[in-house]
Amino acid sequence: MIEKAKVLSIIGLIAIVGNWVGYKVNPIAALPGMILIILATVIGLALTAYLPIKIPAVVWISIIALISTTPIFPGNGWIIEQTSKINFMAIATPILAYAGLSLGKDIQDFKKLGWRIVVISLVVYTGTFLFAAIFAEIVFRIQGRF
């Protein structure tokens, strides 16, 4: 768990620099938001590791983030204010770079999949996009924006 927290901290620092360079947000101003994001992630990873219920870490992290930003949670306004200073793309860039580097160790297994992985990837990406677009369309129509 300590190793994961270190990696998350390094990713957080890289994201803060990316946020500063790409989106002109002062790193000191963005630091509390990044600490909150890392804290939610570490708590989610700990729940995944120590609870007997086998639920993916992304679910726990999402639940923690959702609960901590709802109106029933004390201090939710401050949490939202701090985390809104972090641009999503500033976080995604180092995470995707890390994922690309970690893929390098599995390159032989990846090569065995061959052309099939391309077809599966295209189907997954297309399905994800279409269902997100359909969901957004439904929500917009319910809200009367269309």
N, CA, C and O of each residue as an XYZ file, in Angstrom:
584
protein
N       0.831     -1.195      0.000
C       0.000      0.000      0.000
C       0.877      1.261      0.000
O       0.529      2.256     -0.636
N       2.003      1.220      0.706
C       2.912      2.369      0.749
C       3.468      2.650     -0.649
O       3.593      3.803     -1.063
N       3.799      1.573     -1.367
C       4.345      1.726     -2.722
C       3.319      2.373     -3.649
O       3.664      3.232     -4.461
N       2.065      1.960     -3.526
C       1.006      2.554     -4.353
C       0.820      4.028     -4.018
O       0.614      4.849     -4.912
N       0.892      4.365     -2.733
C       0.760      5.771     -2.330
C       1.911      6.600     -2.898
O       1.712      7.749     -3.291
N       3.108      6.025     -2.942
C       4.251      6.740     -3.518
C       4.030      6.987     -5.011
O       4.255      8.092     -5.506
N       3.589      5.951     -5.719
C       3.337      6.093     -7.155
C       2.241      7.126     -7.403
O       2.360      7.959     -8.302
N       1.174      7.072     -6.606
C       0.099      8.053     -6.753
C       0.597      9.468     -6.476
O       0.178     10.414     -7.143
N       1.478      9.617     -5.506
C       2.035     10.935     -5.199
C       2.880     11.464     -6.350
O       2.815     12.648     -6.682
N       3.670     10.591     -6.956
C       4.479     11.003     -8.110
C       3.576     11.410     -9.272
O       3.818     12.425     -9.926
N       2.539     10.619     -9.527
C       1.585     10.965    -10.583
C       0.914     12.292    -10.265
O       0.709     13.122    -11.151
N       0.571     12.487     -8.993
C      -0.045     13.740     -8.573
C       0.852     14.945     -8.813
O       0.393     15.990     -9.275
N       2.135     14.793     -8.496
C       3.080     15.893     -8.730
C       3.223     16.197    -10.219
O       3.268     17.358    -10.625
N       3.294     15.150    -11.016
C       3.377     15.356    -12.469
C       2.108     16.039    -12.981
O       2.171     16.920    -13.838
N       0.954     15.624    -12.445
C      -0.311     16.235    -12.855
C      -0.374     17.704    -12.447
O      -0.899     18.532    -13.191
N       0.158     18.029    -11.272
C       0.166     19.429    -10.837
C       1.041     20.272    -11.757
O       0.687     21.402    -12.094
N       2.182     19.722    -12.161
C       3.048     20.442    -13.098
C       2.337     20.608    -14.443
O       2.384     21.681    -15.045
N       1.677     19.542    -14.912
C       0.919     19.629    -16.158
C      -0.220     20.627    -16.066
O      -0.513     21.342    -17.024
N      -0.853     20.668    -14.917
C      -1.932     21.625    -14.668
C      -1.404     23.057    -14.689
O      -2.075     23.973    -15.163
N      -0.209     23.232    -14.176
C       0.433     24.546    -14.126
C       0.843     25.001    -15.525
O       0.552     26.123    -15.939
N       1.527     24.105    -16.244
C       2.025     24.454    -17.579
C       0.879     24.578    -18.587
O       0.817     25.546    -19.345
N      -0.019     23.605    -18.590
C      -1.070     23.574    -19.607
C      -2.267     24.446    -19.316
O      -2.907     24.945    -20.242
N      -2.586     24.643    -18.031
C      -3.824     25.335    -17.696
C      -3.613     26.549    -16.784
O      -4.571     27.157    -16.308
N      -2.338     26.889    -16.551
C      -1.949     28.100    -15.815
C      -2.537     28.169    -14.401
O      -2.899     29.246    -13.928
N      -2.631     27.000    -13.723
C      -3.121     26.959    -12.348
C      -1.913     26.874    -11.423
O      -1.069     25.989    -11.569
N      -1.836     27.796    -10.473
C      -0.734     27.838     -9.525
C      -0.612     26.483     -8.810
O      -1.603     25.995     -8.266
N       0.575     25.868     -8.798
C       0.744     24.564     -8.154
C       0.365     24.561     -6.669
O      -0.170     23.570     -6.173
N       0.635     25.649     -5.963
C       0.282     25.722     -4.547
C      -1.238     25.724     -4.379
O      -1.768     25.123     -3.444
N      -1.930     26.401     -5.288
C      -3.397     26.442     -5.240
C      -3.995     25.077     -5.588
O      -5.052     24.715     -5.071
N      -3.327     24.321     -6.460
C      -3.837     23.024     -6.893
C      -3.479     21.893     -5.940
O      -4.100     20.831     -5.987
N      -2.492     22.101     -5.077
C      -2.011     21.036     -4.192
C      -3.091     20.445     -3.282
O      -3.177     19.220     -3.194
N      -3.920     21.244     -2.598
C      -4.950     20.629     -1.745
C      -5.913     19.728     -2.525
O      -6.297     18.665     -2.037
N      -6.298     20.142     -3.719
C      -7.185     19.323     -4.546
C      -6.540     18.007     -4.938
O      -7.189     16.961     -4.927
N      -5.251     18.060     -5.288
C      -4.562     16.830     -5.662
C      -4.408     15.908     -4.457
O      -4.538     14.691     -4.584
N      -4.133     16.482     -3.294
C      -4.030     15.664     -2.081
C      -5.366     14.973     -1.798
O      -5.388     13.803     -1.416
N      -6.472     15.684     -1.981
C      -7.792     15.078     -1.774
C      -8.050     13.945     -2.766
O      -8.598     12.907     -2.394
N      -7.659     14.136     -4.018
C      -7.843     13.088     -5.030
C      -6.995     11.869     -4.685
O      -7.467     10.736     -4.776
N      -5.754     12.098     -4.294
C      -4.877     10.982     -3.921
C      -5.412     10.278     -2.675
O      -5.382      9.050     -2.595
N      -5.897     11.043     -1.712
C      -6.447     10.466     -0.490
C      -7.652      9.575     -0.790
O      -7.757      8.472     -0.255
N      -8.552     10.044     -1.634
C      -9.711      9.228     -2.018
C      -9.264      7.952     -2.714
O      -9.853      6.892     -2.505
N      -8.236      8.045     -3.534
C      -7.722      6.877     -4.249
C      -7.082      5.881     -3.281
O      -7.313      4.676     -3.387
N      -6.288      6.376     -2.351
C      -5.638      5.485     -1.376
C      -6.682      4.798     -0.500
O      -6.562      3.607     -0.215
N      -7.702      5.535     -0.072
C      -8.763      4.930      0.743
C      -9.488      3.853     -0.060
O      -9.769      2.774      0.461
N      -9.792      4.143     -1.326
C     -10.441      3.152     -2.181
C      -9.594      1.913     -2.383
O     -10.111      0.796     -2.369
N      -8.300      2.099     -2.570
C      -7.397      0.950     -2.721
C      -7.320      0.142     -1.427
O      -7.263     -1.087     -1.465
N      -7.317      0.826     -0.283
C      -7.283      0.136      1.008
C      -8.561     -0.676      1.225
O      -8.509     -1.808      1.704
N      -9.697     -0.094      0.872
C     -10.958     -0.834      0.998
C     -10.952     -2.078      0.117
O     -11.419     -3.139      0.530
N     -10.431     -1.948     -1.080
C     -10.346     -3.092     -1.990
C      -9.461     -4.187     -1.408
O      -9.771     -5.373     -1.517
N      -8.362     -3.780     -0.791
C      -7.401     -4.762     -0.274
C      -7.874     -5.436      1.012
O      -7.592     -6.614      1.232
N      -8.586     -4.703      1.859
C      -8.856     -5.223      3.201
C     -10.285     -5.679      3.448
O     -10.530     -6.409      4.408
N     -11.222     -5.279      2.624
C     -12.591     -5.751      2.817
C     -12.784     -7.108      2.151
O     -12.211     -7.367      1.092
N     -13.584     -7.970      2.762
C     -13.793     -9.300      2.169
C     -14.641     -9.267      0.896
O     -14.642    -10.225      0.124
N     -15.360     -8.168      0.680
C     -16.176     -8.026     -0.530
C     -15.253     -7.693     -1.693
O     -14.487     -6.732     -1.618
N     -15.315     -8.466     -2.756
C     -14.439     -8.224     -3.899
C     -15.126     -7.310     -4.908
O     -15.847     -7.751     -5.803
N     -14.870     -6.027     -4.724
C     -15.377     -4.997     -5.631
C     -14.154     -4.268     -6.192
O     -13.220     -3.984     -5.442
N     -14.137     -3.959     -7.489
C     -12.977     -3.275     -8.074
C     -12.682     -1.943     -7.373
O     -13.590     -1.267     -6.890
N     -11.427     -1.591     -7.330
C     -10.988     -0.363     -6.667
C     -11.653      0.869     -7.261
O     -11.976      1.807     -6.533
N     -11.860      0.879     -8.567
C     -12.467      2.053     -9.202
C     -13.871      2.306     -8.661
O     -14.308      3.456     -8.598
N     -14.577      1.258     -8.275
C     -15.914      1.420     -7.698
C     -15.813      2.091     -6.335
O     -16.538      3.045     -6.053
N     -14.905      1.588     -5.484
C     -14.726      2.184     -4.160
C     -14.274      3.642     -4.265
O     -14.777      4.506     -3.547
N     -13.336      3.907     -5.152
C     -12.832      5.273     -5.317
C     -13.959      6.192     -5.785
O     -14.085      7.316     -5.300
N     -14.769      5.722     -6.715
C     -15.893      6.521     -7.215
C     -16.915      6.784     -6.115
O     -17.432      7.895     -5.997
N     -17.205      5.764     -5.311
C     -18.167      5.932     -4.218
C     -17.651      6.958     -3.212
O     -18.406      7.819     -2.761
N     -16.379      6.869     -2.863
C     -15.788      7.829     -1.922
C     -15.863      9.238     -2.493
O     -16.235     10.176     -1.788
N     -15.512      9.391     -3.760
C     -15.554     10.714     -4.390
C     -16.982     11.248     -4.457
O     -17.215     12.432     -4.214
N     -17.931     10.385     -4.785
C     -19.324     10.821     -4.870
C     -19.865     11.233     -3.505
O     -20.494     12.283     -3.374
N     -19.622     10.412     -2.495
C     -20.125     10.727     -1.152
C     -19.493     12.008     -0.618
O     -20.174     12.845     -0.024
N     -18.187     12.154     -0.833
C     -17.500     13.323     -0.275
C     -17.882     14.634     -0.960
O     -17.563     15.709     -0.451
N     -18.550     14.564     -2.091
C     -18.959     15.798     -2.783
C     -20.469     16.014     -2.769
O     -20.964     16.962     -3.378
N     -21.201     15.146     -2.080
C     -22.646     15.339     -1.979
C     -22.952     16.368     -0.896
O     -22.144     16.579      0.009
N     -24.109     17.006     -0.984
C     -24.471     18.018      0.017
C     -24.558     17.483      1.449
O     -24.447     18.263      2.395
N     -24.752     16.185      1.630
C     -24.861     15.639      2.993
C     -23.508     15.512      3.676
O     -23.451     15.324      4.891
N     -22.418     15.610      2.922
C     -21.082     15.442      3.487
C     -20.570     16.793      3.992
O     -20.586     17.776      3.251
N     -20.117     16.848      5.244
C     -19.596     18.118      5.766
C     -18.345     18.563      4.995
O     -17.422     17.775      4.784
N     -18.329     19.810      4.589
C     -17.172     20.340      3.876
C     -17.155     20.037      2.399
O     -16.135     20.231      1.737
N     -18.275     19.563      1.867
C     -18.298     19.191      0.449
C     -18.002     20.373     -0.468
O     -17.378     20.201     -1.515
N     -18.437     21.559     -0.089
C     -18.183     22.741     -0.918
C     -16.697     23.016     -1.056
O     -16.216     23.340     -2.141
N     -15.976     22.887      0.041
C     -14.528     23.099      0.025
C     -13.849     22.033     -0.825
O     -12.935     22.340     -1.590
N     -14.290     20.782     -0.697
C     -13.710     19.689     -1.487
C     -13.917     19.946     -2.970
O     -12.993     19.790     -3.768
N     -15.123     20.337     -3.337
C     -15.420     20.622     -4.749
C     -14.579     21.797     -5.236
O     -14.037     21.761     -6.341
N     -14.473     22.826     -4.425
C     -13.686     24.002     -4.806
C     -12.220     23.641     -5.046
O     -11.614     24.094     -6.017
N     -11.660     22.829     -4.162
C     -10.245     22.462     -4.286
C      -9.995     21.534     -5.465
O      -9.043     21.733     -6.219
N     -10.835     20.527     -5.630
C     -10.613     19.572     -6.719
C     -10.945     20.162     -8.089
O     -10.464     19.665     -9.108
N     -11.761     21.217     -8.125
C     -12.088     21.827     -9.419
C     -10.896     22.582    -10.002
O     -10.927     22.971    -11.170
N      -9.863     22.791     -9.217
C      -8.662     23.469     -9.714
C      -7.765     22.520    -10.513
O      -6.799     22.954    -11.141
N      -8.088     21.233    -10.485
C      -7.308     20.230    -11.210
C      -8.047     19.895    -12.496
O      -9.192     19.445    -12.457
N      -7.405     20.109    -13.624
C      -7.984     19.776    -14.910
C      -7.829     18.277    -15.150
O      -6.770     17.709    -14.881
N      -8.882     17.638    -15.657
C      -8.865     16.190    -15.876
C      -7.719     15.754    -16.788
O      -7.083     14.731    -16.533
N      -7.452     16.502    -17.827
C      -6.389     16.113    -18.756
C      -5.012     16.173    -18.104
O      -4.104     15.441    -18.499
N      -4.855     17.042    -17.107
C      -3.579     17.092    -16.382
C      -3.371     15.808    -15.584
O      -2.232     15.395    -15.367
N      -4.457     15.175    -15.146
C      -4.354     13.906    -14.422
C      -4.194     12.751    -15.408
O      -3.402     11.838    -15.174
N      -4.932     12.789    -16.494
C      -4.943     11.670    -17.441
C      -3.593     11.464    -18.120
O      -3.211     10.327    -18.398
N      -2.872     12.535    -18.388
C      -1.607     12.408    -19.115
C      -0.580     11.539    -18.387
O      -0.069     10.599    -18.996
N      -0.248     11.803    -17.108
C       0.733     10.918    -16.454
C       0.203      9.510    -16.210
O       0.973      8.549    -16.215
N      -1.098      9.379    -15.999
C      -1.662      8.038    -15.796
C      -1.532      7.217    -17.071
O      -1.147      6.049    -17.022
N      -1.850      7.822    -18.208
C      -1.728      7.094    -19.472
C      -0.269      6.787    -19.800
O       0.033      5.734    -20.363
N       0.635      7.702    -19.451
C       2.062      7.431    -19.667
C       2.511      6.252    -18.807
O       3.252      5.387    -19.275
N       2.070      6.217    -17.565
C       2.409      5.103    -16.674
C       1.829      3.790    -17.205
O       2.490      2.753    -17.170
N       0.591      3.845    -17.696
C      -0.030      2.648    -18.256
C       0.738      2.163    -19.480
O       0.919      0.960    -19.669
N       1.187      3.098    -20.308
C       1.978      2.717    -21.480
C       3.295      2.076    -21.100
O       3.719      1.099    -21.717
N       3.940      2.622    -20.088
C       5.203      2.036    -19.629
C       4.984      0.655    -19.025
O       5.788     -0.252    -19.240
N       3.906      0.492    -18.273
C       3.664     -0.817    -17.660
C       3.279     -1.856    -18.708
O       3.489     -3.052    -18.507
N       2.716     -1.400    -19.824
C       2.383     -2.329    -20.905
C       3.651     -2.921    -21.518
O       3.637     -4.042    -22.026
N       4.735     -2.170    -21.467
C       5.996     -2.634    -22.040
C       6.476     -3.954    -21.450
O       7.104     -4.751    -22.149
N       6.194     -4.191    -20.192
C       6.627     -5.446    -19.563
C       5.791     -6.634    -20.035
O       6.214     -7.782    -19.899
N       4.610     -6.366    -20.589
C       3.727     -7.431    -21.065
C       3.661     -7.490    -22.584
O       2.719     -8.050    -23.143
N       4.636     -6.927    -23.242
C       4.574     -6.793    -24.700
C       4.524     -8.150    -25.414
O       3.878     -8.275    -26.455
N       5.195     -9.156    -24.868
C       5.161    -10.475    -25.509
C       3.765    -11.077    -25.456
O       3.297    -11.654    -26.437
N       3.099    -10.944    -24.311
C       1.718    -11.416    -24.207
C       0.806    -10.618    -25.126
O      -0.119    -11.161    -25.731
N       1.079     -9.321    -25.224
C       0.289     -8.450    -26.084
C       0.426     -8.869    -27.546
O      -0.552     -8.856    -28.294
N       1.643     -9.240    -27.952
C       1.883     -9.662    -29.340
C       1.120    -10.940    -29.666
O       0.691    -11.126    -30.805
N       0.945    -11.823    -28.688
C       0.224    -13.077    -28.908
C      -1.237    -12.834    -29.260
O      -1.853    -13.649    -29.947
N      -1.791    -11.730    -28.801
C      -3.190    -11.422    -29.091
C      -3.383    -11.033    -30.551
O      -4.440    -11.277    -31.133
N      -2.356    -10.426    -31.138
C      -2.373    -10.101    -32.562
C      -3.485     -9.144    -32.948
O      -3.796     -8.199    -32.223
N      -4.086     -9.410    -34.119
C      -5.085     -8.535    -34.693
C      -6.381     -8.525    -33.889
O      -7.157     -7.574    -33.979
N      -6.624     -9.576    -33.104
C      -7.873     -9.662    -32.352
C      -8.019     -8.520    -31.350
O      -9.125     -8.034    -31.114
N      -6.908     -8.095    -30.766
C      -6.985     -7.016    -29.784
C      -7.428     -5.710    -30.433
O      -8.084     -4.891    -29.790
N      -7.075     -5.511    -31.698
C      -7.495     -4.302    -32.406
C      -9.015     -4.310    -32.585
O      -9.672     -3.295    -32.355
N      -9.566     -5.439    -32.989
C     -11.014     -5.555    -33.185
C     -11.738     -5.353    -31.856
O     -12.713     -4.605    -31.788
N     -11.269     -6.007    -30.813
C     -11.899     -5.880    -29.497
C     -11.820     -4.432    -29.004
O     -12.799     -3.906    -28.474
N     -10.678     -3.794    -29.173
C     -10.522     -2.411    -28.746
C     -11.494     -1.492    -29.473
O     -12.128     -0.638    -28.853
N     -11.610     -1.664    -30.765
C     -12.529     -0.828    -31.540
C     -13.980     -1.027    -31.101
O     -14.739     -0.062    -31.000
N     -14.363     -2.273    -30.841
C     -15.727     -2.552    -30.384
C     -15.969     -1.920    -29.010
O     -17.017     -1.318    -28.776
N     -15.006     -2.058    -28.114
C     -15.153     -1.492    -26.768
C     -15.229      0.031    -26.828
O     -16.113      0.628    -26.214
N     -14.324      0.657    -27.552
C     -14.327      2.124    -27.646
C     -15.615      2.631    -28.285
O     -16.207      3.600    -27.808
N     -16.050      1.981    -29.360
C     -17.273      2.392    -30.044
C     -18.480      2.220    -29.129
O     -19.324      3.111    -29.031
N     -18.561      1.078    -28.463
C     -19.678      0.832    -27.544
C     -19.697      1.822    -26.399
O     -20.760      2.319    -26.029
N     -18.539      2.117    -25.834
C     -18.458      3.077    -24.738
C     -18.924      4.447    -25.196
O     -19.698      5.107    -24.504
N     -18.455      4.874    -26.358
C     -18.853      6.186    -26.882
C     -20.346      6.231    -27.163
O     -21.019      7.184    -26.769
N     -20.873      5.221    -27.834
C     -22.289      5.228    -28.193
C     -23.184      5.219    -26.959
O     -24.152      5.978    -26.893
N     -22.874      4.371    -25.980
C     -23.706      4.316    -24.788
C     -23.600      5.598    -23.966
O     -24.584      6.022    -23.360
N     -22.426      6.219    -23.935
C     -22.289      7.502    -23.243
C     -23.103      8.573    -23.961
O     -23.752      9.397    -23.315
N     -23.074      8.567    -25.284
C     -23.846      9.546    -26.055
C     -25.344      9.321    -25.868
O     -26.098     10.284    -25.725
N     -25.783      8.072    -25.868
C     -27.201      7.771    -25.660
C     -27.637      8.207    -24.263
O     -28.700      8.805    -24.097
N     -26.818      7.908    -23.270
C     -27.124      8.298    -21.891
C     -27.208      9.816    -21.769
O     -28.119     10.337    -21.125
N     -26.269     10.524    -22.380
C     -26.284     11.987    -22.344
C     -27.534     12.525    -23.036
O     -28.153     13.473    -22.553
N     -27.899     11.933    -24.146
C     -29.101     12.359    -24.868
C     -30.341     12.191    -23.994
O     -31.187     13.083    -23.938
N     -30.449     11.070    -23.324
C     -31.596     10.809    -22.445
C     -31.644     11.837    -21.310
O     -32.698     12.403    -21.021
N     -30.502     12.069    -20.677
C     -30.452     13.022    -19.567
C     -30.797     14.426    -20.044
O     -31.545     15.137    -19.373
N     -30.269     14.834    -21.183
C     -30.580     16.166    -21.713
C     -32.080     16.295    -22.025
O     -32.683     17.334    -21.760
N     -32.660     15.264    -22.574
C     -34.095     15.327    -22.890
C     -34.939     15.374    -21.614
O     -35.945     16.081    -21.558
N     -34.530     14.625    -20.599
C     -35.256     14.663    -19.317
C     -35.168     16.065    -18.715
O     -36.145     16.559    -18.151
N     -34.019     16.701    -18.829
C     -33.829     18.037    -18.288
C     -34.448     19.116    -19.163
O     -34.491     20.279    -18.763
N     -34.924     18.758    -20.342
C     -35.560     19.712    -21.233
C     -34.583     20.613    -21.978
O     -34.957     21.699    -22.421
N     -33.378     20.186    -22.114
C     -32.376     21.007    -22.811
C     -32.392     20.784    -24.318
O     -31.708     21.499    -25.051
N     -33.151     19.816    -24.789
C     -33.285     19.570    -26.231
C     -34.724     19.643    -26.626
O     -35.052     19.465    -27.799
